[in-house]
Amino acid sequence: MSLQSSDRQLSAIRNRKIGFVFQTFNLIGRTNAQKNVELPLLYAGVSARQRTVRAKELLEMVGMSDRAKHQPNELSGGQKQRVAIARAMACNPALLLADEPTGALDSQTSRTVMDLFHRLHRQQGKTIVLTTHNPALAQECDRILTLQDGRVVDERKGAGGHGAA
């Protein structure tokens, strides 16, 4: 297998099997919420009609259908994060990697985002790997791994789904 072929395979896995949610949202600024959600589907080769239908479904799921045509600069931090979660779900990944997804949000909005993650786990069976410095958020998870200098130094059970809607 060539290096180029391996890179293509890894890109395909990242696009179709893993959804990414970041603290800084990483939305495209000149593209409305719906088009931001459609983007992974475009890269996956999904038709324009199917992309539109899927994006609308996902924006509805995260409570953002009324803001679909808004640019990121017209959205609050919590709204941006919900659009980012919808985008991460576009290709129906088995795994969501969430890097400090509530770090830039107030506590009430953080609760909304965490409830959404719990719902995705419970109702759709999504595996969610959440990194956080917030012990209260970590406690909500089923399993808590503590890392120090890149090594696991502690592993314990969390409450698993506290506050889930």
Contact map, one row per residue, 1 for C-alpha under 8 A:
111011000000000000000000000000000000000000000000000000000000000000000000000000000000000000000000000000000000000000000000000000000000000000000000000000000000000000000
111111000000000000000000000000000000000000000000000000000000000000000000000000000000000000000000000000000000000000000000000000000000000000000000000000000000000000000
111111100000000000000000000000000000000000000000000000000000000000000000000000000000000000000000000000000000000000000000000000000000000000000000000000000000000000000
011111110000000000000000000000000000000000000000000000000000000000000000000000000000000000000000000000000000000000000000000000000000000000000000000000000000000000000
111111111000000000000000000000000000000000000000000000000000000000000000000000000000000000000000000000000000000000000000000000000000000000000000000000000000000000000
111111111100000000000000000000000000000000000000000000000000000000000000000000000000000000000000000000000000000000000000000000000000000000000000000000000000000000000
001111111110000000000000000000000000000000000000000000000000000000000000000000000000000000000000000000000000000000000000000000000000000000000000000000000000000000000
000111111111000000000000000000000000000000000000000000000000000000000000000000000000000000000000000000000000000000000000000000000000000000000000000000000000000000000
000011111111100000000000000000000000000000000000000000000000000000000000000000000000000000000000000000000000000000000000000000000000000000000000000000000000000000000
000001111111110000000000000000000000000000000000000000000000000000000000000000000000000000000000000000000000000000000000000000000000000000000000000000000000000000000
000000111111111000000000000000000000000000000000000000000000000000000000000000000000000000000000000000000000000000000000000000000000000000000000000000000000000000000
000000011111111110000000000000000000000000010000000000000000000000000000000000000000000000000000000000000000000000000000000000000000000000000000000000000000000000000
000000001111111111000000000000000000000000000000000000000000000000000000000000000000000000000000000000000000000000000000000000000000000000000000000000000000000000000
000000000111111111100000000000000000000000000000000000000000000000000000000000000000000000000000000000000000000000000000000000000000000000000000000000000000000000000
000000000011111111100000000000000000000100110000000000000000000000000000000000000000000000100000000000000000000000000000000000000000000000000000000000000000000000000
000000000001111111100000000000000000000000010000000000000000000000000000000000000000000000111000000000000000000000000000000000000000000000000000000000000000000000000
000000000001111111100000000000000000000000000000000000000000000000000000000000000000000000111110000000000000000000000000000000000000000000000000000000000000000000000
000000000000111111110000000000000000000000000000000000000000000000000000000000000000000100001111100000000000000000000000000000000000000000000000000000000000000000000
000000000000011111111000000000000000000000000000000000000000000000000000000000000000001110101011100000000000000000000000000000000000000000000000000000000000000000000
000000000000000001111100000000000000000000000000000000000000000000000000000000000000100100000001111000000000000000000000000000000000000000000000000000000000000000000
000000000000000000111110100000000000000000000000000000000000000000000000000000001001100100000001111010000000000000000000000000000000000000000000000000000000000000000
000000000000000000011111110000000000000000000000000000000000000000000000000000000001000000000000011110000000000000000000000000000000000000000000000000000000000000000
000000000000000000001111100000000000000000000000000000000000000000000000000000001000000000000000001111110000000000000000000000000000000000000000000000000000000000000
000000000000000000000111110000000000000000000000000000000000000000000000000000000000000000000000000000010000000000000000000000000000000000000000000000000000000000000
000000000000000000001111111000000000000000000000000000000000000000000000000000011001000000000000000000000000000000000000000000000000000000000000000000000000000000000
000000000000000000000101111100000000000000000000000000000000000000000000000000000001000000000000000000000000000000000000000000000000000000000000000000000000000000000
000000000000000000000000111110000001000000000000000000000000000000000001000000010001000000000000000000000000000000000000000000000000000000000000000000000000000000000
000000000000000000000000011111110001000000000000000000000000000000000001000000000000000000000000000000000000000000000000000000000000000000000000000000000000000000000
000000000000000000000000001111110000000000000000000000000000000000000011100000000000000000000000000000000000000000000000000000000000000000000000000000000000000000000
000000000000000000000000000111110000000000000000000000000000000000000011000000000000000000000000000000000000000000000000000000000000000000000000000000000000000000000
000000000000000000000000000111111011000000000000000000000000000000000011000000000000000000000000000000000000000000000000000000000000000000000000000000000000000000000
000000000000000000000000000111111111000000000000000000000000000000011111000000000000000000000000000000000000000000000000000000000000000000000000000000000000000000000
000000000000000000000000000000111111100000000000000000000000000000111111000000000010000000000000000000000000000000000000000000000000000000000000000000000000000000000
000000000000000000000000000000011111110000000000000100110010000000011000000000000000000000000000000000000000000000000000000000000000000000000000000000000000000000000
000000000000000000000000000000111111111000000000000000100000000000000000000000000000000000000000000000000000000000000000000000000000000000000000000000000000000000000
000000000000000000000000001100111111111000000000000000000000000000000000000000000011001000000000000000000000000000000000000000000000000000000000000000000000000000000
000000000000000000000000000000001111111110000000000000100100000000000000000000000011011101000000000000000000000000000000000000000000000000000000000000000000000000000
000000000000000000000000000000000111111111000000001101100000000000000000000000000000001001000000000000000000000000000000000000000000000000000000000000000000000000000
000000000000000000000000000000000011111111100000000000000000000000000000000000000000001000000000000000000000000000000000000000000000000000000000000000000000000000000
000000000000001000000000000000000000111111110000000000000000000000000000000000000000001001100000000000000000000000000000000000000000000000000000000000000000000000000
000000000000000000000000000000000000111111111100001000000000000000000000000000000000000001100000000000000000000000000000000000000000000000000000000000000000000000000
000000000000000000000000000000000000011111111111001000000000000000000000000000000000000000000000000000000000000000000000000000000000000000000000000000000000000000000
000000000000001000000000000000000000001111111100000000000000000000000000000000000000000000000000000000000000000000000000000000000000000000000000000000000000000000000
000000000001001100000000000000000000000111111100000000000000000000000000000000000000000000100000000000000000000000000000000000000000000000000000000000000000000000000
000000000000000000000000000000000000000011111110000000000000000000000000000000000000000000000000000000000000000000000000000000000000000000000000000000000000000000000
000000000000000000000000000000000000000011111111011000000000000000000000000000000000000000000000000000000000000000000000000000000000000000000000000000000000000000000
000000000000000000000000000000000000000001001111111000000000000000000000000000000000000000000000000000000000000000000000000000000000000000000000000000000000000000000
000000000000000000000000000000000000000001000111111100000000000000000000000000000000000000000000000000000000000000000000000000000000000000000000000000000000000000000
000000000000000000000000000000000000000000000011111110000000000000000000000000000000000000000000000000000000000000000000000000000000000000000000000000000000000000000
000000000000000000000000000000000000000000000111111111000000000000000000000000000000000000000000000000000000000000000000000000000000000000000000000000000000000000000
000000000000000000000000000000000000010011000111111111100000000000000000000000000000000000000000000000000000000000000000000000000000000000000000000000000000000000000
000000000000000000000000000000000100010000000001111111110000000000000000000000000000000000000000000000000000000000000000000000000000000000000000000000000000000000000
000000000000000000000000000000000000000000000000111111111000000000000000000000000000000000000000000000000000000000000000000000000000000000000000000000000000000000000
000000000000000000000000000000000000010000000000011111111100000000000000000000000000000001000000000000000000000000000000000000000000000000000000000000000000000000000
000000000000000000000000000000000110110000000000001111111110000000000000000000000000011001000000000000000000000000000000000000000000000000000000000000000000000000000
000000000000000000000000000000000100000000000000000111111111000010010000000000000000000000000000000000000000000000000000000000000000000000000000000000000000000000000
000000000000000000000000000000000000000000000000000011111111100000000000000000000000000000000000000000000000000000000000000000000000000000000000000000000000000000000
000000000000000000000000000000000000100000000000000001111111110000000000000000000000011011000000000000000000000000000000000000000000000000000000000000000000000000000
000000000000000000000000000000000100000000000000000000111111111110010000000000000010010000000000000000000000000000000000000000000000000000000000000000000000000000000
000000000000000000000000000000000000000000000000000000011111111110000000000000000000000000000000000000000000000000000000000000000000000000000000000000000000000000000
000000000000000000000000000000000000000000000000000000001111111100000000000000000000010000000000000000000000000000000000000000000000000000000000000000000000000000000
000000000000000000000000000000000000000000000000000000000111111110000000000000000110110000000000000000000000000000010000000000000000000000000000000000000000000000000
000000000000000000000000000000000000000000000000000000000011111111000000000000000100000000000000000000000000000000000000000000000000000000000000000000000000000000000
000000000000000000000000000000000000000000000000000000000011111111110000000000100110000000000000000000000000000000000000000000000000000000000000000000000000000000000
000000000000000000000000000000000000000000000000000000010011011111110000000000000000000000000000000000000000000000000000000000000000000000000000000000000000000000000
000000000000000000000000000000000000000000000000000000000000001111111000000000000000000000000000000000000000000000000000000000000000000000000000000000000000000000000
000000000000000000000000000000001000000000000000000000000000000111111100001000000000000000000000000000000000000000000000000000000000000000000000000000000000000000000
000000000000000000000000000000011100000000000000000000010010000111111100000000000000000000000000000000000000000000000000000000000000000000000000000000000000000000000
000000000000000000000000000000011100000000000000000000000000000001111110000000000000000000000000000000000000000000000000000000000000000000000000000000000000000000000
000000000000000000000000000000011000000000000000000000000000000000111111011000000000000000000000000000000000000000000000000000000000000000000000000000000000000000000
000000000000000000000000000011111000000000000000000000000000000000001111111000000000000000000000000000000000000000000000000000000000000000000000000000000000000000000
000000000000000000000000001111111000000000000000000000000000000000000111111000010000000000000000000000000000000000000000000000000000000000000000000000000000000000000
000000000000000000000000000010000000000000000000000000000000000000000011111100000000000000000000000000000000000000000000000000000000000000000000000000000000000000000
000000000000000000000000000000000000000000000000000000000000000000000111111100000000000000000000000000000000000000000000000000000000000000000000000000000000000000000
000000000000000000000000000000000000000000000000000000000000000000100111111111110000000000000000000000000000000000000000000000000000000000000000000000000000000000000
000000000000000000000000000000000000000000000000000000000000000000000000111111110000000000000000000000000000000000000000000000000000000000000000000000000000000000000
000000000000000000000000000000000000000000000000000000000000000000000000001111111000000000000000000000011000000000000000000000000000000000000000000000000000000000000
000000000000000000000000000000000000000000000000000000000000000000000000001111111100000000000000000000001000110010000000000000000000000000000000000000000000000000000
000000000000000000000000000000000000000000000000000000000000000100000000001111111110000000000000000000000000000000000000000000000000000000000000000000000000000000000
000000000000000000000000101000000000000000000000000000000000000000000001001111111111000000000000000000000000000000000000000000000000000000000000000000000000000000000
000000000000000000001010100000000000000000000000000000000000000000000000000011111111100000000000000010000000000010000000000000000000000000000000000000000000000000000
000000000000000000000000000000000000000000000000000000000000011100000000000001111111110000000000000000000000000010000000000000000000000000000000000000000000000000000
000000000000000000000000000000001001100000000000000000000010010100000000000000111111111000000000000000000000000000000000000000000000000000000000000000000000000000000
000000000000000000001100111000000001100000000000000000000000000000000000000000011111111100000000000000000000000000000000000000000000000000000000000000000000000000000
000000000000000000011000000000000000000000000000000000000000010000000000000000001111111110000000000000000000000000000000000000000000000000000000000000000000000000000
000000000000000000000000000000000000100000000000000000100110110000000000000000000111111111000000000000000000000000000000000000000000000000000000000000000000000000000
000000000000000000100000000000000001111100000000000000100100000000000000000000000011111111000000000000000000000000000000000000000000000000000000000000000000000000000
000000000000000001111000000000000000100000000000000000000000000000000000000000000001111111101001000000000000000000000000000000000000000000000000000000000000000000000
000000000000000000100000000000000000000000000000000000000100000000000000000000000000111111111001000000000000000000000000000000000000000000000000000000000000000000000
000000000000000000000000000000000000110110000000000001100100000000000000000000000000011111111000000000000000000000000000000000000000000000000000000000000000000000000
000000000000001110100000000000000000000110010000000000000000000000000000000000000000000111111000000000000000000000000000000000000000000000000000000000000000000000000
000000000000000110000000000000000000000000000000000000000000000000000000000000000000000011111100000000000000000000000000000000000000000000000000000000000000000000000
000000000000000111100000000000000000000000000000000000000000000000000000000000000000000111111111000000000000000000000000000001000000000000000000000000000000000000000
000000000000000011000000000000000000000000000000000000000000000000000000000000000000000000011111000000000000000000000000000011100000000000000000000000000000000000000
000000000000000011100000000000000000000000000000000000000000000000000000000000000000000000001111100000000000000000000000000001111000000000000000000000000000000000000
000000000000000001111000000000000000000000000000000000000000000000000000000000000000000110001111110000000000000000000000000001111000000000000000000000000000000000000
000000000000000001111000000000000000000000000000000000000000000000000000000000000000000000000011111000000000000000000000000000011100000000000000000000000000000000000
000000000000000000011100000000000000000000000000000000000000000000000000000000000000000000000001111110000000000000000000000000011110000000000000000000000000000000000
000000000000000000011110000000000000000000000000000000000000000000000000000000000000000000000000111110000000000000000000000000000111000000000000000000000000000000000
000000000000000000000110000000000000000000000000000000000000000000000000000000000000000000000000011111100000000000000000000000000111100000000000000000000000000000000
000000000000000000001110000000000000000000000000000000000000000000000000000000001000000000000000011111110000000010000000000000000101000000000000000000000000000000000
000000000000000000000010000000000000000000000000000000000000000000000000000000000000000000000000000111111100110011000000000000000000000000000000000000000000000000000
000000000000000000000010000000000000000000000000000000000000000000000000000000000000000000000000000111111000000000000000000000000001000000000000000000000000000000000
000000000000000000000011000000000000000000000000000000000000000000000000000010000000000000000000000011111100000000000000000000000000000000000000000000000000000000000
000000000000000000000000000000000000000000000000000000000000000000000000000011000000000000000000000001111110110000000000000000000000000000000000000000000000000000000
000000000000000000000000000000000000000000000000000000000000000000000000000000000000000000000000000001011111110000000000000000000000000000000000000000000000000000000
000000000000000000000000000000000000000000000000000000000000000000000000000000000000000000000000000000001111111000000000000000000000000000000000000000000000000000000
000000000000000000000000000000000000000000000000000000000000000000000000000000000000000000000000000000000111111100000000000000000000000000000000000000000000000000000
000000000000000000000000000000000000000000000000000000000000000000000000000001000000000000000000000001001111111110000000000000000000000000000000000000000000000000000
000000000000000000000000000000000000000000000000000000000000000000000000000001000000000000000000000001001111111111000000000000000000000000000000000000000000000000000
000000000000000000000000000000000000000000000000000000000000000000000000000000000000000000000000000000000011111111100000000000000000000000000000000000000000000000100
000000000000000000000000000000000000000000000000000000000000000000000000000000000000000000000000000000000001111111110000000000000000000000000000000000000000000000000
000000000000000000000000000000000000000000000000000000000000000000000000000001001100000000000000000011000000111111111000000000000000000000000000000000000000000000000
000000000000000000000000000000000000000000000000000000000000000000000000000000000000000000000000000001000000011111111100000000000000000000000000000000000000000000110
000000000000000000000000000000000000000000000000000000000000000000000000000000000000000000000000000000000000001111111110000000000000000000000000000000000000000000111
000000000000000000000000000000000000000000000000000000000000010000000000000000000000000000000000000000000000000111111111000000000000000000000000000000000000000000011
000000000000000000000000000000000000000000000000000000000000000000000000000000000000000000000000000000000000000011111111100000010000000000000000000000000000000000000
000000000000000000000000000000000000000000000000000000000000000000000000000000000000000000000000000000000000000001111111110000000000000000000000000000000000000010011
000000000000000000000000000000000000000000000000000000000000000000000000000000000000000000000000000000000000000000111111111100000000000000000000000000000000000000011
000000000000000000000000000000000000000000000000000000000000000000000000000000000000000000000000000000000000000000011111111111000000000000000000000000000000000000000
000000000000000000000000000000000000000000000000000000000000000000000000000000000000000000000000000000000000000000001111111111110000000000000000000000000000000000000
000000000000000000000000000000000000000000000000000000000000000000000000000000000000000000000000000000000000000000000111111111000000000000000000000000000000000000000
000000000000000000000000000000000000000000000000000000000000000000000000000000000000000000000000000000000000000000000011111110000000000000000000000000000000000000000
000000000000000000000000000000000000000000000000000000000000000000000000000000000000000000000000000000000000000000000011111111000000000000000000000000000000000000000
000000000000000000000000000000000000000000000000000000000000000000000000000000000000000000000100000000000000000000000001111111100000000000000000000000000000000000000
000000000000000000000000000000000000000000000000000000000000000000000000000000000000000000001111000000000000000000000001110111110000000000000000000000000000000000000
000000000000000000000000000000000000000000000000000000000000000000000000000000000000000000000111000000000000000000000000100011111000000000000000000000000000000000000
000000000000000000000000000000000000000000000000000000000000000000000000000000000000000000000011110000000000000000001000100001111100000000000000000000000000000000000
000000000000000000000000000000000000000000000000000000000000000000000000000000000000000000000011110000000000000000000000000000111110000000000000000000000000000000000
000000000000000000000000000000000000000000000000000000000000000000000000000000000000000000000000111110000000000000000000000000011111000001000000000000000000000000000
000000000000000000000000000000000000000000000000000000000000000000000000000000000000000000000000011100000000000000000000000000001111100000000000000000000000000000000
000000000000000000000000000000000000000000000000000000000000000000000000000000000000000000000000001110100000000000000000000000000111111011000000000000000000000000000
000000000000000000000000000000000000000000000000000000000000000000000000000000000000000000000000000100000000000000000000000000000011111001000000000000000000000000000
000000000000000000000000000000000000000000000000000000000000000000000000000000000000000000000000000000000000000000000000000000000001111111000000000000000000000000000
000000000000000000000000000000000000000000000000000000000000000000000000000000000000000000000000000000000000000000000000000000000001111111100000000000000000000000000
000000000000000000000000000000000000000000000000000000000000000000000000000000000000000000000000000000000000000000000000000000000000011111110000000000000000000000000
000000000000000000000000000000000000000000000000000000000000000000000000000000000000000000000000000000000000000000000000000000000001011111111000000000000000000000000
000000000000000000000000000000000000000000000000000000000000000000000000000000000000000000000000000000000000000000000000000000000101111111111001000000000000010000000
000000000000000000000000000000000000000000000000000000000000000000000000000000000000000000000000000000000000000000000000000000000000001111111101000000000000011100000
000000000000000000000000000000000000000000000000000000000000000000000000000000000000000000000000000000000000000000000000000000000000000111111100000000000000011111100
000000000000000000000000000000000000000000000000000000000000000000000000000000000000000000000000000000000000000000000000000000000000000011111111000000000000111111000
000000000000000000000000000000000000000000000000000000000000000000000000000000000000000000000000000000000000000000000000000000000000000000111111000000000000111110000
000000000000000000000000000000000000000000000000000000000000000000000000000000000000000000000000000000000000000000000000000000000000000000001111100000000011110100000
000000000000000000000000000000000000000000000000000000000000000000000000000000000000000000000000000000000000000000000000000000000000000001101111110000000111110000000
000000000000000000000000000000000000000000000000000000000000000000000000000000000000000000000000000000000000000000000000000000000000000000000011111000011111000000000
000000000000000000000000000000000000000000000000000000000000000000000000000000000000000000000000000000000000000000000000000000000000000000000001111100011110000000000
000000000000000000000000000000000000000000000000000000000000000000000000000000000000000000000000000000000000000000000000000000000000000000000000111111111100000000000
000000000000000000000000000000000000000000000000000000000000000000000000000000000000000000000000000000000000000000000000000000000000000000000000011111111000000000000
000000000000000000000000000000000000000000000000000000000000000000000000000000000000000000000000000000000000000000000000000000000000000000000000001111100000000000000
000000000000000000000000000000000000000000000000000000000000000000000000000000000000000000000000000000000000000000000000000000000000000000000000001111110000000000000
000000000000000000000000000000000000000000000000000000000000000000000000000000000000000000000000000000000000000000000000000000000000000000000000001111111000000000000
000000000000000000000000000000000000000000000000000000000000000000000000000000000000000000000000000000000000000000000000000000000000000000000000111101111110000000000
000000000000000000000000000000000000000000000000000000000000000000000000000000000000000000000000000000000000000000000000000000000000000000000000111100111110000000000
000000000000000000000000000000000000000000000000000000000000000000000000000000000000000000000000000000000000000000000000000000000000000000000001111000011111000000000
000000000000000000000000000000000000000000000000000000000000000000000000000000000000000000000000000000000000000000000000000000000000000000000011110000011111100000000
000000000000000000000000000000000000000000000000000000000000000000000000000000000000000000000000000000000000000000000000000000000000000000000011100000000111110000000
000000000000000000000000000000000000000000000000000000000000000000000000000000000000000000000000000000000000000000000000000000000000000000001111000000000011111100000
000000000000000000000000000000000000000000000000000000000000000000000000000000000000000000000000000000000000000000000000000000000000000001111111000000000001111100000
000000000000000000000000000000000000000000000000000000000000000000000000000000000000000000000000000000000000000000000000000000000000000000111100000000000000111111000
000000000000000000000000000000000000000000000000000000000000000000000000000000000000000000000000000000000000000000000000000000000000000000111110000000000000111111000
000000000000000000000000000000000000000000000000000000000000000000000000000000000000000000000000000000000000000000000100000000000000000000011100000000000000001111110
000000000000000000000000000000000000000000000000000000000000000000000000000000000000000000000000000000000000000000000000000000000000000000011000000000000000001111110
000000000000000000000000000000000000000000000000000000000000000000000000000000000000000000000000000000000000001001100000000000000000000000010000000000000000000011111
000000000000000000000000000000000000000000000000000000000000000000000000000000000000000000000000000000000000000001110110000000000000000000000000000000000000000011111
000000000000000000000000000000000000000000000000000000000000000000000000000000000000000000000000000000000000000000110110000000000000000000000000000000000000000000111
